[in-house]
Each structure stands twice: as structure tokens, then as C-alpha cells.
Amino acid sequence: MNININRVKIITTVPLENLEVVRDAICEEGAGIIGNYNYCSMITKCIGTSKPNKEANPYIGETDKLTIIEEEKLEVVCDINIAKRVIFKLREVHPYEEPAIDIIPLIDEEDL
């Protein structure tokens, strides 16, 4: 079996008040296209935690204190040839100085 990775899924978490800005920015860069549809995304409510150290500049919370954060998990698919550009834009507009970003390779049905 020869498997080509042509698309990835990009996943990040973002505070609710920043969701539209992040989603719109990465979709404008070309993420979130499935067939004849664009701006396709999956959004799931989630709870995140972080404890910023003294060198951090947290968007939410305080240094040296555990923070529990209500967030939205944002998932989009993306062609691999534009993934770096999409991730660069995500980092540019995301409010966190260190956003969590998962990049998952996807297998096309034709390769199964």
C-alpha cells in the first residue's frame, strides 16, 4: 500500500471570545475546505489548564497559579502544501503566546 499525505487536520484551543477571529483568519488562508464547502470546522467546548511560569506573559491567569480555562477546541482540515502558512497565521492571531497546536496527517480514502 502506498499512502500519500495530502491533507492534515489542524487542532487548537482558543478562548470563546477569540474563536471567530482565529477561525476566520485560518480559513481565509485556505484551511477548512472540504469539496465545494469552505469555512468547514468542528468546534467543541473543552476545559484547559495552565500554570504560567515567571517568564510567561499569560493572556488568561497569573504566573505561578494553576488556571482552569473554558475554551473551544477548533479543528479544520488543510492541504499540506499550505499548512505552514495556515499555522503561521494561527499563531499570528491567537491570543496565547504559546497556543497548543496539533497537526494530524490524514489518509485519503483512495489510499485505503
N, C-alpha and C positions, 0 to 999 in steps of 0.2 A: 504494500500500500504506500503510495506517495502522497503525502499531505503537505499542502501549501497553506501557509498562514497569510491570508489576505486582509483579515479584519481582526480587530481587538475590541474588547469591552473595557471601557474606562469607568472606574467607580471612584467616587469621592464622597465625603460627607461635608455638609455645609449647614450653617445656621439657617433657619427658615427665612429670616428677613433678607438673606443674600441669595436664596435659591434661584430666583428669576434671572438675576444678573449673571450668575455663573452659567446656568443652563443656556441662556441666550447667547452668551459670548462663545461658548464652545460649539454650539450649533451653527452659529454664524461662520465659524472656522471650518465647518464641514462635517462635524460629528452628528450622530443622530439620524442618519439617512438609512431607511430600510425600504428598498424598492422605490415606489413612487411617493413615499411619505418622508417628510423631513421633520426635524424637531422631535423625533421619537425618543422618549426617555422613560425610565422607570424611577419612581420616587417612593421611598419607603421611610416611614418615621423610625427613628432609632435614638438610642441614648449613647453618648460617647463620654469618655473620661480623659482627663489630662491633669498633669501636675507640672506646671512650668518651673524650670529652674531659675536661678537668679539672673542668668544671662538672657532669658526669654523676654519677649515683648508680647504678652498674650492679648489677643483680641477679646477673649472672654476669660474671666477668672483672675486670680492673683498668683504671684510667684510663691512657690513652696506650699501651695494649698491645692488639695485634690478638688477638681471641679467636675461636676456632673452636668453634661450639656445635652439638651434636647436638640437633635439635628435631623436633617433629611439626608438619606443616602440617595445619591444621584447616579444613575447608570445610563450610559449611552454606548452604542456601537460606533466604530470608526474604522475607515480604511487605514491599513497600516502605513501607507505612504504619506499620510498627513497626521499621523498620531503624535509625532514630536511637536508639530505646530499647535495642535489642539491642547496638548499638555502644557506647553509654554503659555498659551492664552489662559488656561485654567489657573495656573499659578499667578498670572498677572492680575486676575480679577478676584481671586479667592481672598476672603478677609484674613485667613490664618497665615501666619508667617511660615508654617510648616504643614500644609494640608496633606492628609493621608490620601494617597492615590494608588489604586490597584489597576494593573494593566494585565488583562487576561487574554491570551491568544484564543481565537475562535477557529473552529474547523468548519469548512463549507460542507453542506450536505452532499455535494457531488464527490467529495473525497472519502465518504464513508463506504 
